[in-house]
Structures are given as structure tokens and as C-alpha cells.
Amino acid sequence: MEVDLKGKVAIVTGGGGAIGSAIAQAFAANGADVVVAGRTPRTLEQVVEKIKAKGGRAASVTADVSSRESAAAMIQETVKIFGRLDILVNNAGINGGPEDRKPIHEYSEELWNRIISVDLNGIFYCSKPAIQQMILQGQGGSIINIGSIVGVTPLRLQCAFAAAKAGVFNLTKAMALELAPENIRVNGIAPGSIMFEGTKALFYSDPVRAEAMMSHIPQHRPGEPEDIAGMTCFLASEDASYITGAVNIVDGGWTCGYARDF
């Protein structure tokens, strides 16, 4: 997707993953300077190298979004490198694996706390210093919170993920209400089933499981990381200047209703 992000500085948390990497590269392709943030320096640098190889400007910053100190340092380092901050994409998130999916009365409290600390607390910890920087600059900004369709329509056996992502979207709306006077727009994205190494291993490498998954999706295919990147670029741009507090579902129709025959 082509939009004008020239002169903008963006942070993408979880920038070493499939979706984060796609968002970071799309931002750079549309003219933004990008900080690729996350916990694994090697994967962050790989994304930065891809951006630079295409003539973009990017830097990596190691950060743990579940730590308020680390999140604040990430904002400070971004301003040190590029001089300002205009766009924050809160993309970092975790979930349990198949072995962790259990009913709530058997669910791990340790995993509950870990998911909430990254997926929900992390947005608060990153957004607070980012907002302060945007207000200081006096030119507004854009914050985009990446959630999941599980925050819109819960799935079984992943109560922490469902609770965290639902919280992400209500937090998004609360932020939008409060920050509109500062010309800071806040929007959410709810991805459906997106193809990357994790979902390929879980669902799409086996034809039977793949068909079972796609039977829920009217478009009968998984999405690609670039589908999320395109929506993120749009929301970050002036083309979306009158959009704030919206939860944008990108799921091939999964949450429209029942797609299967009965």
C-alpha cells in the first residue's frame, strides 16, 4: 500500500516477528524512519538490514515492553536516534502454545500473568512515554494497537489471551477519547489467522487441519503479514486523519458470523 509517511518517525514493537517485520518494512517503503524494537537483537538487525538494503532508514532498539523502564528507554533512544516520534505501533504480544490451552479452572496463573504483562500492560508502558513525547512535540501523532479477533470474539481454552486482547481494544477507545484534543489518533487492528511460521506449524502444514481452520474463514484462506501492514500504514497516514478509536478487523470475514454449513 502506498501512503505518504515521509518525515515521520515510527516505532514498531515486536518488530522481529512476521507481522512486526512486515509493518516496519512497509513503513520504511513509504518514507518513514523506523525503530524496530523487540527482545532479540539478531532478528531486529535482520529487519533493519532488509530496510537499509532498499534505501530506507531504520535502527534496532532492544526492549522488553512488559518493563516500564525498558519501554521508557525505548522512547528515549528513538528520540536520540531520529530526533522525534510520530507513530507508535504496539505490536508485541504473546500467547501460550497448544499444550497451554486449558479451561480457566486449569489455566496456569504464571502464563496468565505473563500474557497480561506483555499484551496489555506492555501497551500502557509503551504508550505513556510515547504520548508524553508527542505532546511535547505539539504536532499530534498516531498510535496503533495490534490485538486479535480473539479480543472481539473469544475462542476457547485461551482465557488470558482473550482477556488481554479485549482489554487492548477498550484501552484503545479510552486512549482515543482522551487524546483527541492533542491530535493523537489511537486505533486498533484485529488480525485473524495470519500465515507465518507459527501458524504454519500449528495449522497450515497439515491439509486436514488447514481445511478445518479455513472452514471458519469466508475467504477460505489465511491472511498474510502484509495484509496487516497495509492497514497499519493507512491508519498511520493522513489519509486516516478522521479515524480514531476504531477497531479494524482484518480476518477474511471470520467474525462476520457462522461460515460453516450445519
ChimeraX attribute file (.defattr): number of C-alpha atoms within 10 A of each C-alpha:
attribute: neighborCount
match mode: 1-to-1
recipient: residues
	/A:1	14
	/A:2	13
	/A:3	18
	/A:4	17
	/A:5	22
	/A:6	14
	/A:7	11
	/A:8	21
	/A:9	26
	/A:10	28
	/A:11	32
	/A:12	26
	/A:13	33
	/A:14	27
	/A:15	32
	/A:16	26
	/A:17	21
	/A:18	17
	/A:19	24
	/A:20	28
	/A:21	27
	/A:22	21
	/A:23	29
	/A:24	31
	/A:25	24
	/A:26	22
	/A:27	34
	/A:28	26
	/A:29	21
	/A:30	18
	/A:31	19
	/A:32	24
	/A:33	26
	/A:34	30
	/A:35	31
	/A:36	31
	/A:37	31
	/A:38	25
	/A:39	17
	/A:40	17
	/A:41	15
	/A:42	13
	/A:43	18
	/A:44	24
	/A:45	19
	/A:46	14
	/A:47	23
	/A:48	25
	/A:49	17
	/A:50	14
	/A:51	23
	/A:52	14
	/A:53	10
	/A:54	11
	/A:55	12
	/A:56	19
	/A:57	19
	/A:58	25
	/A:59	20
	/A:60	27
	/A:61	23
	/A:62	21
	/A:63	23
	/A:64	23
	/A:65	29
	/A:66	23
	/A:67	16
	/A:68	19
	/A:69	13
	/A:70	16
	/A:71	26
	/A:72	18
	/A:73	18
	/A:74	26
	/A:75	25
	/A:76	17
	/A:77	17
	/A:78	23
	/A:79	16
	/A:80	10
	/A:81	13
	/A:82	17
	/A:83	10
	/A:84	21
	/A:85	25
	/A:86	24
	/A:87	29
	/A:88	26
	/A:89	27
	/A:90	27
	/A:91	25
	/A:92	27
	/A:93	24
	/A:94	15
	/A:95	19
	/A:96	17
	/A:97	10
	/A:98	10
	/A:99	6
	/A:100	14
	/A:101	17
	/A:102	15
	/A:103	12
	/A:104	14
	/A:105	7
	/A:106	10
	/A:107	16
	/A:108	16
	/A:109	12
	/A:110	8
	/A:111	16
	/A:112	19
	/A:113	11
	/A:114	18
	/A:115	23
	/A:116	22
	/A:117	20
	/A:118	21
	/A:119	28
	/A:120	27
	/A:121	20
	/A:122	24
	/A:123	29
	/A:124	21
	/A:125	21
	/A:126	27
	/A:127	22
	/A:128	14
	/A:129	18
	/A:130	27
	/A:131	24
	/A:132	12
	/A:133	19
	/A:134	20
	/A:135	16
	/A:136	11
	/A:137	13
	/A:138	12
	/A:139	11
	/A:140	20
	/A:141	27
	/A:142	25
	/A:143	28
	/A:144	27
	/A:145	26
	/A:146	28
	/A:147	31
	/A:148	27
	/A:149	23
	/A:150	21
	/A:151	20
	/A:152	18
	/A:153	12
	/A:154	16
	/A:155	12
	/A:156	12
	/A:157	17
	/A:158	21
	/A:159	18
	/A:160	23
	/A:161	26
	/A:162	23
	/A:163	19
	/A:164	24
	/A:165	27
	/A:166	21
	/A:167	19
	/A:168	27
	/A:169	25
	/A:170	15
	/A:171	20
	/A:172	26
	/A:173	20
	/A:174	13
	/A:175	21
	/A:176	23
	/A:177	15
	/A:178	12
	/A:179	18
	/A:180	15
	/A:181	10
	/A:182	15
	/A:183	17
	/A:184	24
	/A:185	29
	/A:186	30
	/A:187	25
	/A:188	27
	/A:189	25
	/A:190	21
	/A:191	23
	/A:192	22
	/A:193	22
	/A:194	22
	/A:195	18
	/A:196	16
	/A:197	12
	/A:198	12
	/A:199	14
	/A:200	14
	/A:201	11
	/A:202	13
	/A:203	18
	/A:204	21
	/A:205	12
	/A:206	11
	/A:207	10
	/A:208	11
	/A:209	13
	/A:210	18
	/A:211	15
	/A:212	12
	/A:213	16
	/A:214	21
	/A:215	17
	/A:216	18
	/A:217	23
	/A:218	17
	/A:219	14
	/A:220	16
	/A:221	19
	/A:222	20
	/A:223	18
	/A:224	17
	/A:225	20
	/A:226	19
	/A:227	17
	/A:228	24
	/A:229	21
	/A:230	17
	/A:231	16
	/A:232	25
	/A:233	23
	/A:234	18
	/A:235	27
	/A:236	28
	/A:237	20
	/A:238	14
	/A:239	12
	/A:240	13
	/A:241	14
	/A:242	8
	/A:243	14
	/A:244	24
	/A:245	20
	/A:246	17
	/A:247	23
	/A:248	18
	/A:249	21
	/A:250	20
	/A:251	24
	/A:252	20
	/A:253	16
	/A:254	21
	/A:255	18
	/A:256	11
	/A:257	10
	/A:258	13
	/A:259	16
	/A:260	10
	/A:261	5
	/A:262	4
